[in-house]
Amino acid sequence: MAEQKSVKRVYKSHFLTNVLFRVDFPKILELTEQKPPSKFQEKISDKYPIVKEVEGEIQKYQFKKALDCVETEKKVSWEFSNKEKTKRVFVDSDFVFVEYLKYEHFDDLFRDVKLIFETLVDLYPVRITNRVGLRYINQIKIGSGDPIDWNGLIDPSLFSVQRGFISGENNLLRSMHYLELKEEEYNLKFQFGLFNSEYPNPISRKEFILDYDCSTNEEIDISKIFGKAKEFNKIIHEWFEKSIQDGLREIMGVVNND
C-alpha cells in the first residue's frame, strides 16, 4: 500500500458498529472466588447502572493413568451496561474491556476508560498489564450499487482480488482477508473485505468490513494504558484513512480537514 501523508479528518457520520478497549492483566484472586464486585459496581453505577452475572466454564486438562482427564470448573464474570445498553463493561478475573455499540467520539470513550480502570486500580491489586488493545470495527453499508465494485470508496488494493482473480462474481459467498503488521512497537491486526451478512447465500448487498485491532503484548505499568489508548487511536485513524477514498469521505461528510 502506498505511503500517504497523515491527515487528521473529522466526519459528520461513520460506519463504526463496535469500539472496544481491553486490558489483560495477572489474575485477580478475589474475582476468582465468585464474589460480586460490589464496590466496583457502586463507583460506576451512575454511568453503568445495569449489572448482569455471566456464567461460564473453564476446562482443565490433567494426565491420570495414561488417560487425559478433563475437569470442568465454573466461572463467573460480570457485565455492566448503561440504561440504553449502547455501551458495556465486562469484568473478568484477568481482563476488563469497555465496549461501545454506539460510538460518537474518542473523548467519550477515553473518559469511560479512565473511570473504569482508575476504579479497578483503586479497588484491586492490578499493577501491570499483559496486553492492552483498542479495536475499531467499521461495517460499511451502501444502499445500492454493485456489491463487488468499491471503486472510489475503498482503496482498490483491498478488493482487487474479487475483480482480478475470481470469475462468476455472482457466486461469491464471502471474501475476507487478514493482515498482521508491526506498527511502530505495536501489533496491528487488520481484517477487511466482503463479510456478507446473508451468508451462505451469494453476496447481494453492498457491504464492506474494515476491522483494526492495535495492541501491545509487552508488560507495562497499568498507569500507561491511557497514553497507549491515545496512541492506538491515532494509528488506527491513519490506517482507516489509508483504506478509504474520497467517495466514502463525501458520504460520511468531512467536518474539518487538517
N, C-alpha and C positions, 0 to 999 in steps of 0.2 A: 504494500500500500504506500503510495507516495506521501512524503512528509509534507505537512501543511503548517502554516503559521497558526499558532494558538490564538483563537478568537473567543472572547467571552460574550456569549449571547444569552439573553433572557427572552422567553417566549410567553405569549398570552395563554397558550394551552399546551398540552403534552399528551403522550400516549403511555405514561407510566401506570402500571397496574399494581406493582409491588416494589416497595423500597424497604430494605432490611439491613439493619446494623447488628452484628453479632460479635460477642466476645466469649471465647472459651478460656477456661482457667482451671487450675488444680481443684479437685473435688472439695466441696464444702460439706464437711461431715454432718453438720446439723441438718442440712437439707436431704441427706440420705436416710435420715431416721423418720421420714414421712411426717415431719412436724410442719404444719402450715406456717408460712412466713408472715405471721400476723402483723409484726411491726413494720415490715416492708409494705404490706397492704395499706396500713394506716398512713404511711408517709406519701404514698402515691394515689390515694383514693380520690382526691379532688379531680385528677385527670383520668384515672383509670378505676372507676367505681365497681365495675363488674368483675367478679372473680369466678374461675372455674377450675375444679380439680381434674387433672388429666392423668388417667391411669395407663400404665404401660408395663412391659415385661423386659427383663434382662436375662439373656441366656448365657449360662456359664458352662464351659466345656471342661470336663475332668477325665482323666485316664485311670480307669479302675479295672484291674484283672483283664487286661488286653481288650477291653471294650471301652468305646467312647461313651461317657455318661454326660447327659445334658441336664443341668439343673436350672429351673426357671425361678427367677426372683421378681417379685412385684416392685414396681417403681411408680412413684407419684411425682408429677410436675404440676406447675401452677400457671394459669393463663389469666392475665388481667386485661380488660378491654375498656375503651371509652363507651359512653352511652350510645353513640351511633354505630359502634362496632366497626369503625373505619381504621382503627389502629389498636395494636395489642402488644403486650409484653409477655414473653414466655420465660419462666424461671425454672431452670433445672439445676441439679447439684453441681454440674461442671460447665454450664454455659447459660447465657442470658441473651435474648435478642429482642429488639424493638422493631416492629414491622408496621409500615403504613400501607393500607389498602386504598387510601385516597390521599395522594401526595400533592402538596401545593408548593412548598419552598423548603430548601435545605435548612434555613434558620429555624423553622418549626421542628423539624426532626432533631436538629442539634440540641435544642432546648430540652426535648424529651430524653435524649441520650444523656445529657448532663444530669437531669433529675434521677433517672433510673440508676445509673452507675455510681453517682455520688452517694445515693441512698444505699446501694449494695455494699460499697466500701465502708460506709459508716456502720453498717449492721453486722457484716461478716468479715472474716479474716482473708480477704482477697487482696493480694499484693502484686502478683504477676499474672501475665496472660500467656496462654499457649497459642492463641490465634486471635486476630482481630480482622473483621471483614465488613465491607459495605457492598451491597448488591442493588443494582437498578435493573428492573425488567420492563422493557417497552414492548407493548403489543400494538403494533401499528395496524389500524384497520381503515381501509379506504372504501367508500361506499360503492364504487363502480370501477370498471376497467379490467384489463387483462390481469388475472391473478398471478401470472408468471412474470410479467413485464413491470419492472420497477425503475425504469429509466427516468432520470430527473428527480427521483425521490430518494433512492438508496444508491450508495457507491456501487458502480457496476461490478467491481471485483467480488462483491458479496453475494451476487445472484447469477453470475455469468454461467455457472455450471449447468443451470436449467436450460439456458438457450444454446450453449455451445456444445453440450455433450449428450443431452438426453433427447431422444426423438419421441414422438407421440406424447406431447406435453399434457394432453387431456387425461392421461392415465397416471399422472404424477400424484402420489399419495402424500408424500412428505419429503422435505429437503432441508434438514437441519445440519449445521456444521459447528465445529468446536475448535477453538484455538486457545492455547495456554502460553502466555507470554511473560517475559520479565520486563517490568516497567519500573525503572529506577531500581530500588532494592525490594520492590514488592512483586507479587504474583497477580496477573490479570487473567481470569478465565472469561472467555468471550464466546457466547453461543448466539448463533444468528441463522436466519433462514425462514422457510415456509413451514410453520409448525402444523398447520391445517387443523382448525378446531372441529372439523367434521370428519376427521379420520375415524375409520378406514375408508371412507368414501373419497373419490378423487377430489383434488383441490378445486374449489369453485369460488371461494371468497378471497378477496384481495387483502391478505394479512401477512405481516412480516414481524419476526421477533428480533429484537436487539437486547441481549441479556449480558450485563457486565458485572463481574464479581471481582473486586480488588481486595487483596488481603496480604497479611504478613503472618508467617508461622514462627517468627522469631519471638523468644520470650522477652517481654518488655514490662516495665513498671506500669501498673494499670492507670496511673495518672497521665500517661502519654497517649491514651486511646483517643482523647478528644482532638489532639493535633493530628492523629492518624485519620480520623473521620474527615477532617477538612482536606487533608492531602488526597485521600481516596476520592472524595467528591470532585476535586479538581481534575484528577487523572481520568475519571470516568466521563466527565463532561467533555474533555478533549477528545476522547475516543468516540464519543457519540457524534461530535462534530465531524470527525473523520469519516464516519459511517453514512452520513446523510448528504443530500444535495438540496439545492435552493427550492425545488418544488415542494419538498416537505417543510422547509422553513417557512414558506409562504402559507402553507396550510396551518401551521402552528401559530404564526404571527409573531414577528420579531418585535419585541418591546424596545430593546436597546442593542446596539451592535458596536462593542468597544474593540 
